[in-house]
Amino acid sequence: MRHKIRAAAALLAAASLTACTAPGGGEQQNGAGWSYTDDRGITVTAPKRPERIVAQVSAAAALKDFGVNPVGTFGPLVRDDGSTEPEAGSIDPRQVTDVTGLDYGEINLERLTGLAPDLLVSGKYAEFPGLWHLTEENERRVREIVPTVGVQQSGISLPEAIAKYQELARALGGDVDSPRVKADKDAFDAAARRLRDIGARMRAEGRSILAVGGTKEEYFVVVPERNPDLDYYVKQLGLPITTPNNPDTAGGGYFERLSWEHANAYPGDILLYDTRPASMRPEQMKQNPVFAAHPAAAANRFVEWDAVAPMSYASYARIMTKLADQLEAQLAR
């Protein structure tokens, strides 16, 4: 079956897009056709602007928020209870085809081919090969079907990451200057002002935030500067989020790994907990007596961190407003 899929993929690729490595950036649309240089330095060219887009779920939601409607997605889309995964943002699962493979980093190539895609989009983390939810080996197979675009999502601030998706959406024909997008930007800015005021208040009162998560095997403390949203909250909005002393550099430096015996290693007046399914909920973490004795945990001073949300103004206007509401509620206790 695989050789048949690859044969069909070669025909689709020849009929639609080609990709090559090239310097530069952004889109060109002229008599020679369409081209876009992604954050890996790869230039994708086509006779006309791509229309049938497949994207990793959070990338798909970001593009949708900027006026581009993907036909397919991969990555976490629907929870066991039938609700949409937060990572998928504004995507309606009924309006896309899920091409996720059986294992992490895989795509169902037969489903992908059946969509006759023009372009595949996913986030890109500089520290790791491949694209998000798509390993290097599997991306090579995907490129036989459709060219790929990688969007940088590490080592930059949240506004920079959002701007990258806005730029790509513009290149794909999205109305990124619509009244709806402008309203989303206004809501984003309003939420940012609220968080800035909260940060100033917390610093004046000598209070701090600790970003945490955990699995059965380990407790971890998040490094703010390695995450575009937390980096923005700290450096531009002034939220006092603590940076751990010993980041796990082998894992990209995104957090410090600790045994549960050291779950009280860092103080924090409010705990910002990782809401991803792979990370424990607060009530689960509190089953560990060391963590349960942490003053913030004992007082149930928890707020939510949406670690893998779509990079758009609409998405983060909601997230930052919710965070401001939760922080204000905890500070009022």
C-alpha positions as protocol buffer text, in pm:
chain_id: "A"
residue {
  index: 1
  type: MET
  ca { x: 0 y: 0 z: 0 }
}
residue {
  index: 2
  type: ARG
  ca { x: 282 y: 241 z: 88 }
}
residue {
  index: 3
  type: HIS
  ca { x: 430 y: 237 z: -264 }
}
residue {
  index: 4
  type: LYS
  ca { x: 86 y: 324 z: -403 }
}
residue {
  index: 5
  type: ILE
  ca { x: 53 y: 614 z: -162 }
}
residue {
  index: 6
  type: ARG
  ca { x: 397 y: 742 z: -255 }
}
residue {
  index: 7
  type: ALA
  ca { x: 319 y: 718 z: -624 }
}
residue {
  index: 8
  type: ALA
  ca { x: 1 y: 921 z: -574 }
}
residue {
  index: 9
  type: ALA
  ca { x: 199 y: 1162 z: -358 }
}
residue {
  index: 10
  type: ALA
  ca { x: 455 y: 1220 z: -631 }
}
residue {
  index: 11
  type: LEU
  ca { x: 179 y: 1303 z: -878 }
}
residue {
  index: 12
  type: LEU
  ca { x: 16 y: 1549 z: -637 }
}
residue {
  index: 13
  type: ALA
  ca { x: 345 y: 1717 z: -558 }
}
residue {
  index: 14
  type: ALA
  ca { x: 439 y: 1752 z: -924 }
}
residue {
  index: 15
  type: ALA
  ca { x: 98 y: 1897 z: -1006 }
}
residue {
  index: 16
  type: SER
  ca { x: 89 y: 2148 z: -724 }
}
residue {
  index: 17
  type: LEU
  ca { x: 394 y: 2271 z: -529 }
}
residue {
  index: 18
  type: THR
  ca { x: 768 y: 2237 z: -516 }
}
residue {
  index: 19
  type: ALA
  ca { x: 1004 y: 2327 z: -232 }
}
residue {
  index: 20
  type: CYS
  ca { x: 1369 y: 2422 z: -212 }
}
residue {
  index: 21
  type: THR
  ca { x: 1600 y: 2579 z: 43 }
}
residue {
  index: 22
  type: ALA
  ca { x: 1647 y: 2950 z: -6 }
}
residue {
  index: 23
  type: PRO
  ca { x: 1732 y: 3262 z: 196 }
}
residue {
  index: 24
  type: GLY
  ca { x: 1483 y: 3538 z: 266 }
}
residue {
  index: 25
  type: GLY
  ca { x: 1131 y: 3533 z: 404 }
}
residue {
  index: 26
  type: GLY
  ca { x: 764 y: 3606 z: 346 }
}
residue {
  index: 27
  type: GLU
  ca { x: 540 y: 3570 z: 44 }
}
residue {
  index: 28
  type: GLN
  ca { x: 569 y: 3670 z: -318 }
}
residue {
  index: 29
  type: GLN
  ca { x: 262 y: 3674 z: -541 }
}
residue {
  index: 30
  type: ASN
  ca { x: 315 y: 3788 z: -899 }
}
residue {
  index: 31
  type: GLY
  ca { x: 303 y: 3670 z: -1256 }
}
residue {
  index: 32
  type: ALA
  ca { x: 547 y: 3393 z: -1172 }
}
residue {
  index: 33
  type: GLY
  ca { x: 308 y: 3242 z: -916 }
}
residue {
  index: 34
  type: TRP
  ca { x: 315 y: 3210 z: -538 }
}
residue {
  index: 35
  type: SER
  ca { x: 608 y: 3153 z: -303 }
}
residue {
  index: 36
  type: TYR
  ca { x: 666 y: 3160 z: 70 }
}
residue {
  index: 37
  type: THR
  ca { x: 989 y: 3120 z: 270 }
}
residue {
  index: 38
  type: ASP
  ca { x: 931 y: 2965 z: 610 }
}
residue {
  index: 39
  type: ASP
  ca { x: 1130 y: 2993 z: 933 }
}
residue {
  index: 40
  type: ARG
  ca { x: 1358 y: 2706 z: 830 }
}
residue {
  index: 41
  type: GLY
  ca { x: 1472 y: 2896 z: 522 }
}
residue {
  index: 42
  type: ILE
  ca { x: 1272 y: 2666 z: 293 }
}
residue {
  index: 43
  type: THR
  ca { x: 1093 y: 2835 z: 5 }
}
residue {
  index: 44
  type: VAL
  ca { x: 770 y: 2678 z: -121 }
}
residue {
  index: 45
  type: THR
  ca { x: 655 y: 2780 z: -468 }
}
residue {
  index: 46
  type: ALA
  ca { x: 332 y: 2716 z: -658 }
}
residue {
  index: 47
  type: PRO
  ca { x: 158 y: 2832 z: -977 }
}
residue {
  index: 48
  type: LYS
  ca { x: -113 y: 2986 z: -754 }
}
residue {
  index: 49
  type: ARG
  ca { x: -186 y: 3050 z: -388 }
}
residue {
  index: 50
  type: PRO
  ca { x: -246 y: 2725 z: -191 }
}
residue {
  index: 51
  type: GLU
  ca { x: -607 y: 2672 z: -92 }
}
residue {
  index: 52
  type: ARG
  ca { x: -629 y: 2325 z: 64 }
}
residue {
  index: 53
  type: ILE
  ca { x: -433 y: 2352 z: 387 }
}
residue {
  index: 54
  type: VAL
  ca { x: -360 y: 2076 z: 638 }
}
residue {
  index: 55
  type: ALA
  ca { x: -211 y: 2189 z: 969 }
}
residue {
  index: 56
  type: GLN
  ca { x: -117 y: 2079 z: 1318 }
}
residue {
  index: 57
  type: VAL
  ca { x: -420 y: 2159 z: 1534 }
}
residue {
  index: 58
  type: SER
  ca { x: -295 y: 2472 z: 1709 }
}
residue {
  index: 59
  type: ALA
  ca { x: -144 y: 2604 z: 1385 }
}
residue {
  index: 60
  type: ALA
  ca { x: -476 y: 2528 z: 1213 }
}
residue {
  index: 61
  type: ALA
  ca { x: -667 y: 2724 z: 1479 }
}
residue {
  index: 62
  type: ALA
  ca { x: -429 y: 3019 z: 1454 }
}
residue {
  index: 63
  type: LEU
  ca { x: -475 y: 3029 z: 1075 }
}
residue {
  index: 64
  type: LYS
  ca { x: -852 y: 3000 z: 1117 }
}
residue {
  index: 65
  type: ASP
  ca { x: -852 y: 3293 z: 1360 }
}
residue {
  index: 66
  type: PHE
  ca { x: -679 y: 3492 z: 1084 }
}
residue {
  index: 67
  type: GLY
  ca { x: -930 y: 3395 z: 816 }
}
residue {
  index: 68
  type: VAL
  ca { x: -784 y: 3076 z: 664 }
}
residue {
  index: 69
  type: ASN
  ca { x: -991 y: 2757 z: 699 }
}
residue {
  index: 70
  type: PRO
  ca { x: -783 y: 2436 z: 690 }
}
residue {
  index: 71
  type: VAL
  ca { x: -937 y: 2122 z: 542 }
}
residue {
  index: 72
  type: GLY
  ca { x: -743 y: 1883 z: 764 }
}
residue {
  index: 73
  type: THR
  ca { x: -560 y: 1871 z: 1097 }
}
residue {
  index: 74
  type: PHE
  ca { x: -323 y: 1648 z: 1291 }
}
residue {
  index: 75
  type: GLY
  ca { x: -251 y: 1634 z: 1660 }
}
residue {
  index: 76
  type: PRO
  ca { x: -491 y: 1638 z: 1960 }
}
residue {
  index: 77
  type: LEU
  ca { x: -835 y: 1735 z: 1829 }
}
residue {
  index: 78
  type: VAL
  ca { x: -1112 y: 1574 z: 2038 }
}
residue {
  index: 79
  type: ARG
  ca { x: -1107 y: 1457 z: 2399 }
}
residue {
  index: 80
  type: ASP
  ca { x: -1249 y: 1125 z: 2517 }
}
residue {
  index: 81
  type: ASP
  ca { x: -1565 y: 1303 z: 2635 }
}
residue {
  index: 82
  type: GLY
  ca { x: -1624 y: 1443 z: 2284 }
}
residue {
  index: 83
  type: SER
  ca { x: -1520 y: 1801 z: 2361 }
}
residue {
  index: 84
  type: THR
  ca { x: -1262 y: 1985 z: 2151 }
}
residue {
  index: 85
  type: GLU
  ca { x: -905 y: 1983 z: 2282 }
}
residue {
  index: 86
  type: PRO
  ca { x: -795 y: 2332 z: 2403 }
}
residue {
  index: 87
  type: GLU
  ca { x: -491 y: 2293 z: 2176 }
}
residue {
  index: 88
  type: ALA
  ca { x: -730 y: 2297 z: 1878 }
}
residue {
  index: 89
  type: GLY
  ca { x: -873 y: 2636 z: 1973 }
}
residue {
  index: 90
  type: SER
  ca { x: -1149 y: 2754 z: 1740 }
}
residue {
  index: 91
  type: ILE
  ca { x: -1136 y: 2448 z: 1511 }
}
residue {
  index: 92
  type: ASP
  ca { x: -1469 y: 2269 z: 1473 }
}
residue {
  index: 93
  type: PRO
  ca { x: -1379 y: 1897 z: 1448 }
}
residue {
  index: 94
  type: ARG
  ca { x: -1684 y: 1841 z: 1226 }
}
residue {
  index: 95
  type: GLN
  ca { x: -1542 y: 2074 z: 961 }
}
residue {
  index: 96
  type: VAL
  ca { x: -1197 y: 1918 z: 919 }
}
residue {
  index: 97
  type: THR
  ca { x: -1055 y: 1574 z: 843 }
}
residue {
  index: 98
  type: ASP
  ca { x: -828 y: 1436 z: 1113 }
}
residue {
  index: 99
  type: VAL
  ca { x: -516 y: 1285 z: 953 }
}
residue {
  index: 100
  type: THR
  ca { x: -334 y: 1204 z: 1278 }
}
residue {
  index: 101
  type: GLY
  ca { x: -139 y: 877 z: 1272 }
}
residue {
  index: 102
  type: LEU
  ca { x: -137 y: 603 z: 1532 }
}
residue {
  index: 103
  type: ASP
  ca { x: 182 y: 716 z: 1707 }
}
residue {
  index: 104
  type: TYR
  ca { x: 311 y: 1060 z: 1803 }
}
residue {
  index: 105
  type: GLY
  ca { x: 478 y: 1232 z: 1508 }
}
residue {
  index: 106
  type: GLU
  ca { x: 296 y: 1026 z: 1246 }
}
residue {
  index: 107
  type: ILE
  ca { x: 34 y: 1123 z: 988 }
}
residue {
  index: 108
  type: ASN
  ca { x: -209 y: 889 z: 816 }
}
residue {
  index: 109
  type: LEU
  ca { x: -65 y: 921 z: 465 }
}
residue {
  index: 110
  type: GLU
  ca { x: -364 y: 765 z: 294 }
}
residue {
  index: 111
  type: ARG
  ca { x: -605 y: 1016 z: 450 }
}
residue {
  index: 112
  type: LEU
  ca { x: -364 y: 1299 z: 376 }
}
residue {
  index: 113
  type: THR
  ca { x: -340 y: 1199 z: 11 }
}
residue {
  index: 114
  type: GLY
  ca { x: -718 y: 1175 z: -10 }
}
residue {
  index: 115
  type: LEU
  ca { x: -750 y: 1541 z: 85 }
}
residue {
  index: 116
  type: ALA
  ca { x: -542 y: 1649 z: -218 }
}
residue {
  index: 117
  type: PRO
  ca { x: -364 y: 1911 z: -3 }
}
residue {
  index: 118
  type: ASP
  ca { x: -173 y: 2209 z: -136 }
}
residue {
  index: 119
  type: LEU
  ca { x: 28 y: 2282 z: 180 }
}
residue {
  index: 120
  type: LEU
  ca { x: 95 y: 2142 z: 529 }
}
residue {
  index: 121
  type: VAL
  ca { x: 173 y: 2377 z: 820 }
}
residue {
  index: 122
  type: SER
  ca { x: 308 y: 2312 z: 1168 }
}
residue {
  index: 123
  type: GLY
  ca { x: 498 y: 2487 z: 1443 }
}
residue {
  index: 124
  type: LYS
  ca { x: 876 y: 2455 z: 1465 }
}
residue {
  index: 125
  type: TYR
  ca { x: 1093 y: 2441 z: 1778 }
}
residue {
  index: 126
  type: ALA
  ca { x: 1454 y: 2532 z: 1710 }
}
residue {
  index: 127
  type: GLU
  ca { x: 1591 y: 2282 z: 1963 }
}
residue {
  index: 128
  type: PHE
  ca { x: 1428 y: 1978 z: 1801 }
}
residue {
  index: 129
  type: PRO
  ca { x: 1437 y: 1828 z: 1451 }
}
residue {
  index: 130
  type: GLY
  ca { x: 1120 y: 1793 z: 1250 }
}
residue {
  index: 131
  type: LEU
  ca { x: 799 y: 1984 z: 1302 }
}
residue {
  index: 132
  type: TRP
  ca { x: 557 y: 1981 z: 1594 }
}
residue {
  index: 133
  type: HIS
  ca { x: 364 y: 1651 z: 1596 }
}
residue {
  index: 134
  type: LEU
  ca { x: 565 y: 1544 z: 1290 }
}
residue {
  index: 135
  type: THR
  ca { x: 901 y: 1372 z: 1324 }
}
residue {
  index: 136
  type: GLU
  ca { x: 1179 y: 1422 z: 1069 }
}
residue {
  index: 137
  type: GLU
  ca { x: 1135 y: 1074 z: 928 }
}
residue {
  index: 138
  type: ASN
  ca { x: 760 y: 1114 z: 890 }
}
residue {
  index: 139
  type: GLU
  ca { x: 797 y: 1462 z: 743 }
}
residue {
  index: 140
  type: ARG
  ca { x: 1010 y: 1314 z: 465 }
}
residue {
  index: 141
  type: ARG
  ca { x: 719 y: 1085 z: 378 }
}
residue {
  index: 142
  type: VAL
  ca { x: 472 y: 1374 z: 398 }
}
residue {
  index: 143
  type: ARG
  ca { x: 683 y: 1585 z: 160 }
}
residue {
  index: 144
  type: GLU
  ca { x: 625 y: 1321 z: -107 }
}
residue {
  index: 145
  type: ILE
  ca { x: 259 y: 1421 z: -87 }
}
residue {
  index: 146
  type: VAL
  ca { x: 270 y: 1791 z: -5 }
}
residue {
  index: 147
  type: PRO
  ca { x: 529 y: 2062 z: 76 }
}
residue {
  index: 148
  type: THR
  ca { x: 554 y: 2171 z: 439 }
}
residue {
  index: 149
  type: VAL
  ca { x: 589 y: 2507 z: 611 }
}
residue {
  index: 150
  type: GLY
  ca { x: 740 y: 2542 z: 961 }
}
residue {
  index: 151
  type: VAL
  ca { x: 652 y: 2837 z: 1184 }
}
residue {
  index: 152
  type: GLN
  ca { x: 899 y: 2927 z: 1461 }
}
residue {
  index: 153
  type: GLN
  ca { x: 747 y: 2892 z: 1809 }
}
residue {
  index: 154
  type: SER
  ca { x: 1050 y: 2905 z: 2041 }
}
residue {
  index: 155
  type: GLY
  ca { x: 1305 y: 3169 z: 2130 }
}
residue {
  index: 156
  type: ILE
  ca { x: 1060 y: 3448 z: 2048 }
}
residue {
  index: 157
  type: SER
  ca { x: 793 y: 3641 z: 2237 }
}
residue {
  index: 158
  type: LEU
  ca { x: 421 y: 3579 z: 2211 }
}
residue {
  index: 159
  type: PRO
  ca { x: 349 y: 3886 z: 1992 }
}
residue {
  index: 160
  type: GLU
  ca { x: 627 y: 3777 z: 1755 }
}
residue {
  index: 161
  type: ALA
  ca { x: 483 y: 3425 z: 1733 }
}
residue {
  index: 162
  type: ILE
  ca { x: 134 y: 3561 z: 1666 }
}
residue {
  index: 163
  type: ALA
  ca { x: 273 y: 3793 z: 1397 }
}
residue {
  index: 164
  type: LYS
  ca { x: 430 y: 3496 z: 1218 }
}
residue {
  index: 165
  type: TYR
  ca { x: 93 y: 3321 z: 1186 }
}
residue {
  index: 166
  type: GLN
  ca { x: -68 y: 3648 z: 1080 }
}
residue {
  index: 167
  type: GLU
  ca { x: 195 y: 3686 z: 807 }
}
residue {
  index: 168
  type: LEU
  ca { x: 141 y: 3330 z: 685 }
}
residue {
  index: 169
  type: ALA
  ca { x: -237 y: 3373 z: 690 }
}
residue {
  index: 170
  type: ARG
  ca { x: -203 y: 3690 z: 485 }
}
residue {
  index: 171
  type: ALA
  ca { x: 8 y: 3501 z: 232 }
}
residue {
  index: 172
  type: LEU
  ca { x: -264 y: 3234 z: 215 }
}
residue {
  index: 173
  type: GLY
  ca { x: -536 y: 3488 z: 142 }
}
residue {
  index: 174
  type: GLY
  ca { x: -673 y: 3540 z: 494 }
}
residue {
  index: 175
  type: ASP
  ca { x: -837 y: 3875 z: 570 }
}
residue {
  index: 176
  type: VAL
  ca { x: -599 y: 3953 z: 855 }
}
residue {
  index: 177
  type: ASP
  ca { x: -707 y: 4318 z: 872 }
}
residue {
  index: 178
  type: SER
  ca { x: -1079 y: 4247 z: 908 }
}
residue {
  index: 179
  type: PRO
  ca { x: -1288 y: 4419 z: 1177 }
}
residue {
  index: 180
  type: ARG
  ca { x: -1304 y: 4085 z: 1362 }
}
residue {
  index: 181
  type: VAL
  ca { x: -926 y: 4052 z: 1375 }
}
residue {
  index: 182
  type: LYS
  ca { x: -894 y: 4415 z: 1485 }
}
residue {
  index: 183
  type: ALA
  ca { x: -1146 y: 4347 z: 1763 }
}
residue {
  index: 184
  type: ASP
  ca { x: -943 y: 4041 z: 1867 }
}
residue {
  index: 185
  type: LYS
  ca { x: -629 y: 4257 z: 1882 }
}
residue {
  index: 186
  type: ASP
  ca { x: -809 y: 4516 z: 2094 }
}
residue {
  index: 187
  type: ALA
  ca { x: -924 y: 4243 z: 2335 }
}
residue {
  index: 188
  type: PHE
  ca { x: -567 y: 4105 z: 2346 }
}
residue {
  index: 189
  type: ASP
  ca { x: -430 y: 4450 z: 2432 }
}
residue {
  index: 190
  type: ALA
  ca { x: -696 y: 4503 z: 2700 }
}
residue {
  index: 191
  type: ALA
  ca { x: -610 y: 4169 z: 2863 }
}
residue {
  index: 192
  type: ALA
  ca { x: -240 y: 4258 z: 2847 }
}
residue {
  index: 193
  type: ARG
  ca { x: -308 y: 4583 z: 3033 }
}
residue {
  index: 194
  type: ARG
  ca { x: -492 y: 4392 z: 3306 }
}
residue {
  index: 195
  type: LEU
  ca { x: -202 y: 4149 z: 3347 }
}
residue {
  index: 196
  type: ARG
  ca { x: 45 y: 4439 z: 3357 }
}
residue {
  index: 197
  type: ASP
  ca { x: -153 y: 4599 z: 3641 }
}
residue {
  index: 198
  type: ILE
  ca { x: -166 y: 4266 z: 3826 }
}
residue {
  index: 199
  type: GLY
  ca { x: 208 y: 4221 z: 3781 }
}
residue {
  index: 200
  type: ALA
  ca { x: 278 y: 4566 z: 3923 }
}
residue {
  index: 201
  type: ARG
  ca { x: 54 y: 4492 z: 4222 }
}
residue {
  index: 202
  type: MET
  ca { x: 217 y: 4154 z: 4290 }
}
residue {
  index: 203
  type: ARG
  ca { x: 566 y: 4297 z: 4272 }
}
residue {
  index: 204
  type: ALA
  ca { x: 473 y: 4580 z: 4505 }
}
residue {
  index: 205
  type: GLU
  ca { x: 334 y: 4325 z: 4753 }
}
residue {
  index: 206
  type: GLY
  ca { x: 635 y: 4093 z: 4715 }
}
residue {
  index: 207
  type: ARG
  ca { x: 429 y: 3807 z: 4573 }
}
residue {
  index: 208
  type: SER
  ca { x: 540 y: 3557 z: 4309 }
}
residue {
  index: 209
  type: ILE
  ca { x: 407 y: 3297 z: 4066 }
}
residue {
  index: 210
  type: LEU
  ca { x: 557 y: 2952 z: 4012 }
}
residue {
  index: 211
  type: ALA
  ca { x: 476 y: 2763 z: 3690 }
}
residue {
  index: 212
  type: VAL
  ca { x: 462 y: 2388 z: 3755 }
}
residue {
  index: 213
  type: GLY
  ca { x: 344 y: 2050 z: 3635 }
}
residue {
  index: 214
  type: GLY
  ca { x: 396 y: 1686 z: 3705 }
}
residue {
  index: 215
  type: THR
  ca { x: 372 y: 1324 z: 3600 }
}
residue {
  index: 216
  type: LYS
  ca { x: 381 y: 1011 z: 3816 }
}
residue {
  index: 217
  type: GLU
  ca { x: 756 y: 1001 z: 3766 }
}
residue {
  index: 218
  type: GLU
  ca { x: 856 y: 1363 z: 3828 }
}
residue {
  index: 219
  type: TYR
  ca { x: 768 y: 1716 z: 3927 }
}
residue {
  index: 220
  type: PHE
  ca { x: 877 y: 2000 z: 3703 }
}
residue {
  index: 221
  type: VAL
  ca { x: 916 y: 2376 z: 3726 }
}
residue {
  index: 222
  type: VAL
  ca { x: 873 y: 2567 z: 3401 }
}
residue {
  index: 223
  type: VAL
  ca { x: 1136 y: 2810 z: 3265 }
}
residue {
  index: 224
  type: PRO
  ca { x: 938 y: 3122 z: 3161 }
}
residue {
  index: 225
  type: GLU
  ca { x: 1180 y: 3252 z: 2898 }
}
residue {
  index: 226
  type: ARG
  ca { x: 1164 y: 2928 z: 2697 }
}
residue {
  index: 227
  type: ASN
  ca { x: 789 y: 2971 z: 2636 }
}
residue {
  index: 228
  type: PRO
  ca { x: 666 y: 3261 z: 2418 }
}
residue {
  index: 229
  type: ASP
  ca { x: 362 y: 3333 z: 2637 }
}
residue {
  index: 230
  type: LEU
  ca { x: 534 y: 3320 z: 2976 }
}
residue {
  index: 231
  type: ASP
  ca { x: 833 y: 3511 z: 2842 }
}
residue {
  index: 232
  type: TYR
  ca { x: 593 y: 3785 z: 2728 }
}
residue {
  index: 233
  type: TYR
  ca { x: 412 y: 3785 z: 3061 }
}
residue {
  index: 234
  type: VAL
  ca { x: 740 y: 3831 z: 3249 }
}
residue {
  index: 235
  type: LYS
  ca { x: 945 y: 4063 z: 3028 }
}
residue {
  index: 236
  type: GLN
  ca { x: 675 y: 4285 z: 2882 }
}
residue {
  index: 237
  type: LEU
  ca { x: 387 y: 4261 z: 3128 }
}
residue {
  index: 238
  type: GLY
  ca { x: 586 y: 4225 z: 3448 }
}
residue {
  index: 239
  type: LEU
  ca { x: 424 y: 3916 z: 3597 }
}
residue {
  index: 240
  type: PRO
  ca { x: 663 y: 3785 z: 3868 }
}
residue {
  index: 241
  type: ILE
  ca { x: 704 y: 3426 z: 3745 }
}
residue {
  index: 242
  type: THR
  ca { x: 1001 y: 3251 z: 3906 }
}
residue {
  index: 243
  type: THR
  ca { x: 1280 y: 3104 z: 3690 }
}
residue {
  index: 244
  type: PRO
  ca { x: 1423 y: 2772 z: 3821 }
}
residue {
  index: 245
  type: ASN
  ca { x: 1797 y: 2741 z: 3875 }
}
residue {
  index: 246
  type: ASN
  ca { x: 1876 y: 2421 z: 3685 }
}
residue {
  index: 247
  type: PRO
  ca { x: 1688 y: 2388 z: 3355 }
}
residue {
  index: 248
  type: ASP
  ca { x: 1704 y: 2054 z: 3176 }
}
residue {
  index: 249
  type: THR
  ca { x: 1929 y: 2163 z: 2889 }
}
residue {
  index: 250
  type: ALA
  ca { x: 1916 y: 1818 z: 2726 }
}
residue {
  index: 251
  type: GLY
  ca { x: 1540 y: 1864 z: 2689 }
}
residue {
  index: 252
  type: GLY
  ca { x: 1568 y: 2213 z: 2543 }
}
residue {
  index: 253
  type: GLY
  ca { x: 1576 y: 2398 z: 2873 }
}
residue {
  index: 254
  type: TYR
  ca { x: 1198 y: 2429 z: 2902 }
}
residue {
  index: 255
  type: PHE
  ca { x: 1179 y: 2319 z: 3265 }
}
residue {
  index: 256
  type: GLU
  ca { x: 1373 y: 2186 z: 3562 }
}
residue {
  index: 257
  type: ARG
  ca { x: 1304 y: 1819 z: 3643 }
}
residue {
  index: 258
  type: LEU
  ca { x: 1274 y: 1733 z: 4009 }
}
residue {
  index: 259
  type: SER
  ca { x: 1184 y: 1425 z: 4208 }
}
residue {
  index: 260
  type: TRP
  ca { x: 861 y: 1452 z: 4407 }
}
residue {
  index: 261
  type: GLU
  ca { x: 1071 y: 1458 z: 4723 }
}
residue {
  index: 262
  type: HIS
  ca { x: 1181 y: 1806 z: 4613 }
}
residue {
  index: 263
  type: ALA
  ca { x: 839 y: 1940 z: 4513 }
}
residue {
  index: 264
  type: ASN
  ca { x: 880 y: 2221 z: 4765 }
}
residue {
  index: 265
  type: ALA
  ca { x: 1215 y: 2337 z: 4625 }
}
residue {
  index: 266
  type: TYR
  ca { x: 1080 y: 2670 z: 4499 }
}
residue {
  index: 267
  type: PRO
  ca { x: 846 y: 2911 z: 4675 }
}
residue {
  index: 268
  type: GLY
  ca { x: 551 y: 3077 z: 4503 }
}
residue {
  index: 269
  type: ASP
  ca { x: 239 y: 3251 z: 4627 }
}
residue {
  index: 270
  type: ILE
  ca { x: 35 y: 3129 z: 4328 }
}
residue {
  index: 271
  type: LEU
  ca { x: 94 y: 2810 z: 4128 }
}
residue {
  index: 272
  type: LEU
  ca { x: 44 y: 2833 z: 3750 }
}
residue {
  index: 273
  type: TYR
  ca { x: -21 y: 2471 z: 3654 }
}
residue {
  index: 274
  type: ASP
  ca { x: 18 y: 2301 z: 3316 }
}
residue {
  index: 275
  type: THR
  ca { x: -329 y: 2204 z: 3189 }
}
residue {
  index: 276
  type: ARG
  ca { x: -210 y: 1958 z: 2923 }
}
residue {
  index: 277
  type: PRO
  ca { x: -357 y: 1607 z: 2957 }
}
residue {
  index: 278
  type: ALA
  ca { x: -11 y: 1458 z: 3008 }
}
residue {
  index: 279
  type: SER
  ca { x: 40 y: 1670 z: 3320 }
}
residue {
  index: 280
  type: MET
  ca { x: -135 y: 1601 z: 3649 }
}
residue {
  index: 281
  type: ARG
  ca { x: -424 y: 1810 z: 3779 }
}
residue {
  index: 282
  type: PRO
  ca { x: -366 y: 1994 z: 4109 }
}
residue {
  index: 283
  type: GLU
  ca { x: -570 y: 1742 z: 4308 }
}
residue {
  index: 284
  type: GLN
  ca { x: -352 y: 1463 z: 4167 }
}
residue {
  index: 285
  type: MET
  ca { x: -28 y: 1646 z: 4247 }
}
residue {
  index: 286
  type: LYS
  ca { x: -151 y: 1708 z: 4600 }
}
residue {
  index: 287
  type: GLN
  ca { x: -156 y: 1335 z: 4662 }
}
residue {
  index: 288
  type: ASN
  ca { x: 218 y: 1378 z: 4712 }
}
residue {
  index: 289
  type: PRO
  ca { x: 264 y: 1497 z: 5072 }
}
residue {
  index: 290
  type: VAL
  ca { x: 564 y: 1717 z: 4994 }
}
residue {
  index: 291
  type: PHE
  ca { x: 376 y: 1908 z: 4726 }
}
residue {
  index: 292
  type: ALA
  ca { x: 59 y: 1915 z: 4936 }
}
residue {
  index: 293
  type: ALA
  ca { x: 257 y: 2091 z: 5212 }
}
residue {
  index: 294
  type: HIS
  ca { x: 366 y: 2371 z: 4975 }
}
residue {
  index: 295
  type: PRO
  ca { x: 188 y: 2680 z: 5116 }
}
residue {
  index: 296
  type: ALA
  ca { x: 28 y: 2771 z: 4780 }
}
residue {
  index: 297
  type: ALA
  ca { x: -87 y: 2413 z: 4720 }
}
residue {
  index: 298
  type: ALA
  ca { x: -221 y: 2381 z: 5073 }
}
residue {
  index: 299
  type: ALA
  ca { x: -424 y: 2700 z: 5018 }
}
residue {
  index: 300
  type: ASN
  ca { x: -540 y: 2586 z: 4669 }
}
residue {
  index: 301
  type: ARG
  ca { x: -392 y: 2893 z: 4506 }
}
residue {
  index: 302
  type: PHE
  ca { x: -384 y: 2754 z: 4151 }
}
residue {
  index: 303
  type: VAL
  ca { x: -434 y: 2926 z: 3814 }
}
residue {
  index: 304
  type: GLU
  ca { x: -430 y: 2765 z: 3468 }
}
residue {
  index: 305
  type: TRP
  ca { x: -150 y: 2766 z: 3211 }
}
residue {
  index: 306
  type: ASP
  ca { x: -262 y: 2681 z: 2856 }
}
residue {
  index: 307
  type: ALA
  ca { x: 81 y: 2576 z: 2736 }
}
residue {
  index: 308
  type: VAL
  ca { x: 7 y: 2482 z: 2375 }
}
residue {
  index: 309
  type: ALA
  ca { x: -264 y: 2728 z: 2271 }
}
residue {
  index: 310
  type: PRO
  ca { x: -301 y: 2861 z: 1915 }
}
residue {
  index: 311
  type: MET
  ca { x: -85 y: 3165 z: 1843 }
}
residue {
  index: 312
  type: SER
  ca { x: -351 y: 3423 z: 1756 }
}
residue {
  index: 313
  type: TYR
  ca { x: -497 y: 3738 z: 1909 }
}
residue {
  index: 314
  type: ALA
  ca { x: -836 y: 3570 z: 1948 }
}
residue {
  index: 315
  type: SER
  ca { x: -689 y: 3272 z: 2131 }
}
residue {
  index: 316
  type: TYR
  ca { x: -471 y: 3469 z: 2369 }
}
residue {
  index: 317
  type: ALA
  ca { x: -730 y: 3739 z: 2434 }
}
residue {
  index: 318
  type: ARG
  ca { x: -942 y: 3463 z: 2588 }
}
residue {
  index: 319
  type: ILE
  ca { x: -651 y: 3298 z: 2769 }
}
residue {
  index: 320
  type: MET
  ca { x: -508 y: 3620 z: 2912 }
}
residue {
  index: 321
  type: THR
  ca { x: -852 y: 3743 z: 3021 }
}
residue {
  index: 322
  type: LYS
  ca { x: -910 y: 3411 z: 3199 }
}
residue {
  index: 323
  type: LEU
  ca { x: -566 y: 3430 z: 3360 }
}
residue {
  index: 324
  type: ALA
  ca { x: -632 y: 3787 z: 3479 }
}
residue {
  index: 325
  type: ASP
  ca { x: -967 y: 3678 z: 3626 }
}
residue {
  index: 326
  type: GLN
  ca { x: -806 y: 3384 z: 3807 }
}
residue {
  index: 327
  type: LEU
  ca { x: -512 y: 3586 z: 3940 }
}
residue {
  index: 328
  type: GLU
  ca { x: -741 y: 3861 z: 4068 }
}
residue {
  index: 329
  type: ALA
  ca { x: -957 y: 3602 z: 4242 }
}
residue {
  index: 330
  type: GLN
  ca { x: -654 y: 3446 z: 4413 }
}
residue {
  index: 331
  type: LEU
  ca { x: -513 y: 3781 z: 4518 }
}
residue {
  index: 332
  type: ALA
  ca { x: -847 y: 3877 z: 4670 }
}
residue {
  index: 333
  type: ARG
  ca { x: -847 y: 3575 z: 4903 }
}
